Amino acid sequence: MGKQHYQINVNGEAKDVLAEPRELLIHTLREQLELTGPHIGCETSHCGACTVDIDGKSVKSCTVFTAQVAGKDITTIEGLGSPDGMHVLQEKFREHHGLQCGYCTPGMITRAHRLLQENPSPTEEEVRFGMAGNLCRCTGYQNIVKSILAAAAEMNAAKEAAE
Amino acid sequence: MNDMTPPSREERIESLKGMGSSRKRVEDARFTQGKGNYVDDIKMPGMLFGDFVRSPYAHARIKSIDSEAALAIPGVLAVLTAKDLEPLGLHWMPTLAGDKQMVLADGKVLFQGQEVAFVVATDRYAAADGCEAVVVDYEELPVVVDPFKALAEDAPVLREDLEGQTEGAHGPRRHHNHIFTWEAGEKEATEQVLDSAEVVAEEMVYYHRTHPCPLEPCGCVASMDKVNGKLTLYGTFQAPHAIRTVVSLISGIEEHNIRVVSPDIGGGFGNKVGAYPGYVCSVVASIVTGKPVKWIEDRMDNLMTTAFARDYWMKGKIAATKEGKITGLWCHTTADHGGFDACADPTKFPAGFMNICTGSYDIPTAYLAVDGVYTNKAPGGVAYRCSFRVTEAAYFIERMIEILAIELGMDAAELRRINFIKKEQFPYQSALGWEYDSGDYHTAWDKALKAVGYDDLRKEQAERVEAFNRGETRKLLGIGLTHFTEIVGAGPVKNCDILGLGMFDSCEIRIHPTGSAIARLGTISQGQGHATTFAQILASEIGLPADSITVEEGDTDTAPYGLGTYGSRSTPVAGAATAMAGRKIRAKAQMIAAYLLEVHDDDVEFDVDRFVVKGAPERFKTMKEIAFAAYNQAIPGIEPGLEAVSYYDPPNMTYPFGAYICVMEIDVDTGTHEIRQFYALDDCGTRINPMIIEGQVHGGLTEALAIAMGQEIAYDEMGNCKTGTLMDFFIPTAWETPNYTTDHTTTPSPHHPIGAKGVGESPNVGGVPAFSNAVHDAFRAFGLRQSHMPHDHWRIWKIANGLGLHG
């Protein structure tokens, strides 16, 4: 199958990629752009390990073609924080033991990041509902929920302090 | 505090972040930033991709395989079939259970999804195209998915390769689809007890087939370097050293020329213990092509082919006095192993540790028999977040206790209490052959009942039944009780081996001159946080801060030999090796300290992070100082350096236990449930990191919730797997999962160097019966005795309907 040229914006940088029209975004990200943070857990949109942010929405990158996201802004876990400046969600997941094997974690944090944009002060129930598209086999979610609520509180406090 | 004040003893202990500290995990910085290194993240120059052509039939003869069209597809380089592997002797491989398994279909297939051909291509898309283009001509054969029907006289012969063989790996085979019979305990004595008992409760308890389903599926990258003859195999291996030995034995490549690496593993839960056709085919493909070959299964491959769990039909009889004192237990299990016996059990235990099925109770006489049977289902039978068959055993006894309580008209909590093994009976010799190391069940039980307000719950339940009968509510209340005892930490080399490899484990420590260290172990973390907790054990043992100790696992070129991580064996076995290696370091450090302090060895003693002169605490050498001295002092009679290695052969298993109580509301009309409360008390002996223990309990309970309430690998009569995607195979989301209350008692293991017992699997072992018993208990007042899991909404609705509760 012939490859075509697409331009996508990933973590603030314009990237040129050559891909077959059938190539899934998760494969472009992981294999061409070497962004191996998003993972593949099911390839059927159920597990959420591949979650990225596309134009302000959480999207499972295993069921979207790279061709479909040409020109769009994509954020992966690699765009959320850096070793020198961890995102507050990354810090809170560590602090509250919100991860174990780490395989769901990049998708989890990427989704949580968007959830807190959509709803900066969620209740526990809203966090549980808002995170229901991301599966975890290790933690039982209790500490993930705790991590997200703690991150929301800290982000809100920082925002208030800045105002 | 004045800066000049030396830190207090407590401050020194705290700064080590040793045992008992809820130390934050060192793994998390890379995982939270997406910088983990899982097998599918590995990219090598020229790397090829392999994928399988799989059988759509559960039982069929293969008449022909035509690869011509596939090989014509751009990017497809090779199509391997059994014929290609046969000259190498690799078309079949040994299983961990003493059976053999087809690597690629040799003349026939025995389960849906079985590997028929391996397509090697330049990328995963071309490999998938190649798989589509391979033409296989099948002739369908009669299918058997029911293990009881498989033992019928006229049942089709599944394993033609074994035809006429009346002796199997575990004794006589009495039928062409029979694998083994395994027995424990006293048959005649138990039957006599049953015959003369005042009360006998009898029931069939089925623990359905399910799957560990870690979020990361199985996979590997094989890279054969033909120039220097070295094979490197990266993969999702819970036992990397055992895989190296197996690869060497079946491939003929000398073991020193094989390097097996388990990188970060995205959950295992038993799924990643076994050896799979994908590994063998990747190795062969790399040898054939001279390029690295990656094979990663997709979710459907994972659920349909690699390592199911459970599928035990457990027929039980339990005898008691009228007052409820249990006098005997009898169990016959029919075990559905699928097309090949690929269980991951210690060699001498073809039914794992199913003989822990007397549970927490002092049962004087017992008998267990297990019959293994072939069917047209996927092979496996792994321990899904449990020690070998321990969940099956715990579910069996915890259901039988409930059923006996019904038979006796007794409260199930009280029935447990009067039958528990008493604290003073430990070490306790069980009727089925185990020596329980330690326990205090009554204390745990009373604490749990008090914590949930048990008596009030029973009152509320009785009132609810009355209200239901008056037509005022359609919701029932279930109180699910469980007191489980596990057997983990396999195990003593005298009776535990896999393929002849003794199940010891190991730790090697090197202290660096500046007082930091690296420790390497024979185990491999899959999320348990070994890099964090093993450093804590060492910190307490050798007095260097956990933050200064790197823990490394999974590379067979550097790590000492060990049998890996499953069956909650890491802490009981490798944790013990870590402590023992630490003690060797300390013994040498003591001699160095004595030399530096110019006193006799016996005149110094260890104190947190230093050796002090007895009676003169102001005279001391810190471990950091001692470490430097080990590298720069010429000490008479002592070699330079500070290193140690320990291979630990445990004298016994460990026996963690716990008391779990689940309070569940059930809607009779919709079959839906709501978990109002879940209280989990665990006793895992000495606690290394409470934060990690709590996380393990949360996770294990959620896997138990899944299994009890909806998760299964189901087949139709034609052998089609009906649960091959996460749409059909239930994994609870954050929305369905409750909050859990955790608690603990601490009864150290008397034979373990630090008294730790292991905890990762307890919540699954105890959780499944707790959830299931809650469902049963809700309907007890209406006459329910036994109903098989999983208790999804439809099945609960059917229970209610069957009991006439829908009017």
Interface residues (C-beta under 8 A of the other chain):
Chain A: M1 E20 R22 E23 H27 R30 E31 E34 L35 T36 G37 P38 H39 I40 G41 C42 E43 T44 H46 C47 A49 T76 I77 E78 G81 S82 P83 M86 L89 Q90 F93 R94 E95 H97 L99 Q100 C101 G102 Y103 C104 T105 P106 I109 V127 R128 F129 M131 A132 G133 N134 L135 C136 R137 C138 T139 G140 Y141 Q142 N143 I144 V145
Chain B: K24 R25 E27 D28 A29 R30 F31 T32 Q33 G34 K35 G36 Y38 D40 D41 K43 R124 Y125 C213 P214 L215 E216 P217 D264 I265 G266 G267 F269 I296 D298 R299 Q526 G527 Q528 G529 M691 I692 E694 G695 Q696 H698 G699 G700 L701 T702 E703 T725 L726 M727 I731 T733 A734 W735 T737 N739 Y740
